Every structure is written in structure tokens, then in C-alpha cells.
Amino acid sequence: MSYLIFQNANLIHSVDLNNLQILENKTVIINQDTGIIEKICNCIDEIGSDFSIINAKYYQLKPNEFLMPGLVDTHCHAPQYFFTGTGLDLPLLEWLDKYTFPCESKFDDLNFAKKVYEKSVKSHLYCGTTTICFFGTIHLEATKLLADIVEKSGMRGFVGKVCMDRNSPDWYREETQQSLEDTRNFIDYVLSKKNPNLKPVVTPRFAPTCTSQLMSSLAKTSDSYNIPIQTHLSENVNEIKWVKELFSCDNYAAVYDTHGLLNDRTVLAHCIHLEDDELDLIKKRGAGVSHCPTSNTSLQSGIMAARKYLNKGLKIGLGTDVAGGFTPSIIQVIRECIGVSKLYKSLVKSDEEPISLSEAFYLATIGGAQLLGIENKIGNFSEGKEFDALLIDFKNIVDCNDDQSIFCHEYSLGEIFEKFIYLGDDRNIKEIYVKGTRIV
């Protein structure tokens, strides 16, 4: 067996929602054959006779470095990277018609798709995302290509071919049976890779663009393969009105439930304007929420009551939602998550406390892993989990070797971590690991 051993390692990770754990000067032993964290101890002399470490690579962390778990992005549209940072002048439904559908329709051109998808995947990876849940487009071959590119990158990927058979332009719409056939074809293609880090996802875009026949059939497909479902829910007030015109259900969440799409494998993006009955239904079914605060403000959609949802016991992760969200960085989304929860308390006059930094970090790591059903594998540095990690160099944020630095005094590691979350970016990410293998 071969091992990767970090020495003098400072570790920062979430144990649970209310417990950000900071471990200083530890030795971390990773079995590179399995990618599993086998031991965290004070020094290598403590490992005892249970370990026979002959073939090992050693990494001595510098005083200006720490390890944190890889970030989990639970909602993103890979093709929309093409127009990220533009077209944020409209609310959701108008935005889809003017910018999104025209962009996504171009992905029947595989050369175009390859160029965009390579840049899209790279942009998320280099921002520290090691696990991502992608929407593709309605195009089968382009979505296969997206799965190939995610796999080649070394990231953990959940990838779905978008399904939509009504209420979109005729040049970007599927026939129902073709959508179902292509979905099964895509699922079989991904599963044939036998890559445990790559999973197919059943992906009805959202209720207004899907007929009842399509949604019910997709639910059966998901059940037959036992794979996740991803869609959008209650992002925009006009969207909700539209859903009520199209369906006779009590509320928006009930539409998905009636069609069999609400279960413990379902990822629901946005969920800003949920009624109490919908929260109860989502909790009962075991589904979860991808909170996308950057997108929610950019598209004028609203502010999700994150504290209320957490108190309800819902599973919640964070999502960039590119290109409604203007950044591929989950670190930026952590900041936005904290910021909009403070606004919510102020504007709504809620008695509920805003989301703290440690809680937002939990959502970006373990919370996201739980939402995607892989919390037993990743999310923190518990022994027995797989080593998905970022090596952070914070020297340019806190440089106490520079006598002229305004930051030149002793900071605790907790304070340094806070500074990194608010001031750091991809330039501070020195190395990226997935399942014990360095991929950047």
C-alpha cells in the first residue's frame, strides 16, 4: 500500500452544523490505494503497529498553510458558463427566454460544447469545488461530453441531461418519448464507466417546461436506476403563479410529489418562497434544498429563509447556479449566504439569527455532501472518509514576516480562516485533492 502523509498539518472542518473544529499540528495519514483517511494523530510515532508504512509520500505543511475539505456545489448549469457575468438585468422567466434558451440551444454543436464545458469545469475546480452537481442541456451527445470532461478533471460529478417538452421555443424543446429515451441512454452511458465519482442525475428542468407524462416517467426512471433527481422549485413569484395555472395541485412542491419526483434523492434548487405545507412535505419525503443566494439576488428572485429551513431540519447545501449566479466560487457563495441571511433578519424583522460563518461553511461541505447522499464518504476529515481537500496558502492575507504589513500581529487559526473566507480566492488554493489523489 502507498500512503500520503501530511505532517505539522493545521486542519479546519465541520463536525456538525454548530461545531467548526480546528486541529493544529496534526499528522494525517491517507491510504492512496483507497483514498481513505486512516489516521489523524499528533505525530507519526503514535500510529503504532497497525500501520506498516513503507511506501509513503510526506508533506510538511508550512506555518502559512492549512487543509480544509473540498467544497460541494449542489446546483450549477454547465452550459451557462458561456454567458456568466452578463445578462443579469432581467428576472427569471424573461432571463430564460432572452439569454438562457438561446445559449443552451447552441450545444448541439459538439465543438462549441467541448470548448465551453472544458472552461466551465475548470473554472469550478480551480475555485476549490471538488464535488459538483451539473445541469447540461437537452442534447444527449453534448451531455455525454460534459460527463467525460468532468471525469477527466478528477472531480466528483453529478451530471444530468435536461428534460423539457413544452413551454420553451420550438428550437429548444424535446418530444416526450425522445427525452425519456435520451435520458435512459445518458444514464446507461455514465453507469457504464463504472466510476464511483461520477453519477447520472434525472433532470426535469422545472414543472412549467415538463408535461405530466414526462415528469411521471422520469420519476419511474429515477426509481428503476436508484439515482438522484434535480430540478428547480419556487425560485420566482411569477414562476409560482404560472405553476398554479398549469397544475391543479395545492402548491408547487405538491406538483413534484404528485408526479413521484419528491424523495430522499431529490435536490431542489432555490426554494425561496415555500409555504409551510411545502416545507413539511419536503421534510417528510426526505428531499433537500440547494441554496443559491448569489443567483437569487442577481435575478431579483428573493431571499431564502435559511434559518427557518435549518430549524425545520431540512437538508441544505450551497449552489453557485451559474449563470444566474455570477461566480463559480462556492467561497463567494458562503459570503453571500451569510450576507443575505443578515438582510433577511433586518428586512423581515425575523427573530431568527442570521447564518454564521461556521454554519455556512458546514453547508458548503457536509451539508452539500448530505444533500447529494455522500456524507458517509466526504465533507470533513473524519477517519474513514475519503480525502477530498484543499491546501490553502494564506501568506498573502496574513503575512507576519512583513514588518510593513498592516496585518502584522498574532492571529489565531480561527481568525485566519475567517479572513480567508472573506478575503481569499482561488489564488490561495495551492493544491486540490480528490479521494487522496492530487488533481491540481
N, C-alpha and C positions, 0 to 999 in steps of 0.2 A: 504493500500500500504506500501511496505517496501522501505527504501532508504539506499543508500551508500553515505556517506558524507566525502569528503576529506577536511581537514582544513589546513591552512598555506601551501597551495599547490603551488609549482612552476610548471608552465605548459609551455611546448615548443612544438609548432606545426606550420604547414604551413597554411597560409591563402590563398596564391596563389603562383605561381612559384617564384615570386620575393619578397615574404614577409614571412620571418620566424618570427613568433610572440612569444615573451617571456612574460609571465604573472607571476608576483611574488605575493606570499602570498594571494592566492585566496581561496575561498570556492567553491567546486564543488559538486553539488547535482545530484545524479543519481537515477532514479527510477528503482529499481531492478526487478520490475514486468515486465517492458518493455525493460530494458537495456538502456534507453534513457537518455542523459544528459539534465536535465530540467533547470538547472540554474548554471551560474558561476558568482560569485559576490565577493565583498571584504570581507564580513563577513556574518555569518548566520543571523544576525539581519536585514539584508537588504531584506530578502526573502519575507516579507510581509504576508498578509492574504491569498494569493493564495495557499500557501502550508500549509498542515496540517501534520507536521512531528511528528509522534508518534513512529512508529517503525523504528528506524534508527540505522545503524552501523557507528561509527565515526572513522576516521583515521587521526591522526595528523602527517603530514609529518615532518621529521627531517630536519635540515638545510642541510644535505648532501644528500638529495633526491629530485628528480623531476619526473614529469609524462610526458610521450611522447606517441604519438599514436602507436598502434601496427603496425608492419611492414608488407608489402604486397609483396609476392614473386609471380611474374606473370608467371614464367616458371621454371619447375623442373621435373625431371624424378625420381619418387619414387623408382623404382627397382634398379636404378644405384647407389643408396647409397651403395650397396654391394661392389662396387669396387672404391668408392670415394677415391681420392688421389693416385690412381695408373693409369697406362696406359695412361699417358699424353705425350707419346713420338711420337704420330702419328697425322697427320691431320685428318679431319672429316671422310672422306669416308673409309679410311683404319682403322680408330679407330672403326667405326661401325662394320666392319667385324671381327676385331680381338678381341674386348672386349665387345661391347655393345650387339650385337645379341646373342652371346653365353651366356652372363649373363641373358638377359631377357628371353631366352628360358627356363630357369630353373623354371620359375614362374608358370608352370603347376602343380608344387608340392606345394600344399597349406600350408603344414607345413613350408617349406622353405620360401614361400611368407609371411606368418604371422610373422616370426622372422625378416625378413628384413624390412617389412613395419612398424612394430612397432618401430624399431630403427630409420628408416628414418623419420617418422612423429615426433617422439620425438626430434630428432636432430634439426629439423627446429623450432619446437615450443620453445625449450629451448634457441634458439638464438634470440627469440623475434618476430618470424613470427606468426602473428595471422590470416592471410589470405594467402592461397597458391593455386596455380593452377598446378595440378599434371598431368603428363602423367603416365599411368600404363603400361601394356603390352598388347599383343593381346589376353590374356587369360581372358575370361569372369568372371569366378568364382574368380580368384585372384584379378581382378579389383573391383569386389563387396566387397571383403575382405578389399581392400585398402579404399574404401568408408566407410566401417564400422569402421575402425581404425581411420580415420580422424574424423568421427563423435564422436566417443568415447573420443577423445582427447579434444574436445571442440573448436577446431579451426574452422574457416570458410574454407571450402574446395570446390574447383572446380576440379572435377576428370573426366578423360577421359580414355576410353578403346582405346588403339592404334589400328588403322586400317592400314593394308598393305597387298596387294595381288599380289605383283610382286617385282622383283629385290632385293630379300633377299634369304637367304638359304632356301631350301625346308623344313627344320626342324623348320623354324621360319617364316612362311608365311601362310596367310589365303586364303581360297576360297572367292570370291567376295560376294556371297549371304550369306555365313555364317558370314562374317564380318559385313554385314548390319544387319542381324538378331540378332547377339550378341550385336551390338551397341544399337538397339532398346530395347532389353532385359535389358541391363545395364541402359539405361535411365529410363525405367519404374521402375526398382528396386530402383534407387535413388529417383525418384519422389514419390514413394510410401511411403517413410519415412516421407514425409511432414515436412522436416526440412529446414527452410528458410536459414540456414547457410551452406547447402550442395547442390551443383548444379552439374548436369552432363554436360560434355562438349564433343561435337563431335570432334574426334581427328584423322584426317588423318595424318600419320607421317610426310611425306613430298611428294611432287609431284613425285619424282623418284620411290617411292615404292607403288604408287597408280595408278590404271588404271583410265581412264576417266570415265568408268561406276561407279566405286566405289566413286570417288570424286563427280560426279553429284548427285548420290543417297544420299550421306552423306549431301550434301547441302540441299536437299529436306527434309531430316530427321531433320536437324537443324531448318529449317523454320517451319516445322509442329509442333515442340515442342517449338519453340521460345527460343532456348538455345544457348549458346556460341559455337564458333569454335576455336580450337587452332591447329597450325601447325608451320612449320619452313619455313623460306624464306631467300634466298641469304646469307647463312652463310659462304660459301666457294666457291672460284672461280671455282674449278673443278666441284663442285655440279651444279653451274650455267651453265657451258658448257654442262654438262650431260642433264640438263633440256631442253636446246635448241636442243639437239639431239633427245630427246624423244617427244617434242611437237612443233607444228608449230606456236605457239603464238609469239607476238612481244618481250615479255620479261617474266621473271619468275612470277612477280606479275599477269600478264595478264592470266597466266595459271589458277591460282586460280579464278580469276574473270570470266573467260570463263566458268568455271565449277560451278559458283554460290556460291563460298566459301568466297567471299570478301564482308563483310558488317560491320555494326557498332557493331556486336557482335564478330568480329574476332580478335584473338590475334596472332600476327605474331612474332615468336621468331627470334632474331638476326638481320636480315635486314641490314647487314654490307655494301653490295656492290650494293645498289639500284641506279638505273638510275633516272634521274629527272622525266621521264614519269611515273615511278613506284611510286615515291613519290606523284605525282599529283593524280594518280589513287587511292592509299591508302587513301589519304585525302578525295577525292571525295566520296569514299564508306564508310567513317567513321570508317575504321578499325584502329588498333593501333599496336604499337611495344613494344615487351618485350626486353629491352636492357640487354644483358648478358656479360658484359665486362670481367669478370673473365674467363669464358669459351672461349670467343673469343680470348684471349691471350694464354690460355693453349693449345688450339687446333690449334694455328697458323693461325687463320681464318682471322684476320684483326681488324681494329678499326672502329667502327661505328661513323659517323659524327653527334653526338648527338645534337650539337648546331644547325646545319643546319636543322635537323628534327624538333627541337623545334620551330625554326623560321618559319618553314613551317606550324606549327600549328597541327602537328601530336600528337595523344595521345601516351604517353610513360610511361611505368613502368619499374621496375628493376626485373631481374630474376637471381637466382643462377645457373640454368641449371646444377645442379648436374647430372652426374658426369663429364661432360665436365668442369664444374666449380668444383673446389676442396673444396668448403666450403658450408655448409648450411646457412651461416650467411649473411643476407642482409646488415648488418652493414659493413662487409668486401666488399660487392659489391658496397656500397656507396663510399668507399675509391677508389676502382678500377675505378668506373665511373668517379670520379674526375681526377684520375691519367692518364687514357688513353686519356681523353679529352685534357689534357695538352700535352701529347705526340703527339696527332693529330695536335694540333696547331704548335708544333715545327717541326714535320716531313713533314707535308703537306704545311707548311708556310701559314696557313689559317689566314685571318684577323678576324675570328670569335673568340670570347673569350671562354676560357675553361668553363666547367660546374663548378659552385661554390658549396660549401658545402650545402648551404641552398637550392639550386636548386636540388642537388642530393637527399637531404632528402625529398623534395617535391615529386620527382619521386618514392621514396621508400614508400610513404604514400598515399597522394591524387592522384598522378599520377597513381599508381598501381590500386587504387580503381576506378578511372575513366576508365582505360583500361578494367577492369572487369565489368564495368557497375553498380557499387555500391557506387559511390561517394556521392550519397544522403544519404547513411547510415553510412559510415565510412570514415576515412582518416585524420580527425582532430577533435578538441574538440568543434566544433560549437554546440551551443544549438540546440537540436532536433535530433542530430545524436546519434548513438549507441556508447556506451563507450567501445571501444577496446583500451587498454592502457598497457603500460609498466611502472612499478615503478622502477626507476633507483636509485641505491645507488652508488655514485661516491667517497666514502670516500677513497678507495684505490688508486684513481687517484689524487685527490687533498685533502690532509689531513692537514689542518692548525692547528690541535690540536697537531701535532708532531713538536716540535721545531727543530728537526733534518731534517725535510723534505726539499728537495730542492724546493718544490712547495709552501713553506710556505709564501705566501703573498696573498693579496686580489685579487681574480679573479671575474670578472663579471659572471653572469649566462650564458651569451652567450659564453664566453671563456671556461667555464666549459663544456658546451655542445660540443664545438669543440674538447676539449680534450677527452671527452667520445667517440665521433665518431672515433677519430684516435687511442686512447689508450684502449678503453673499449672493453668488450666482454660479453659473457653470464654470467660471474661471477658477473657482475654489475646489472644484471636483477633480482630484488628481488621478484617481483610479476608480473603476467600476467593476464589481464582481457579481456574477450570477451563478448560483449553485457551485460556489467555490472556485470558479474559473474567471480570471480577469478578462473582460471583454473590451475595456477601454483603458 
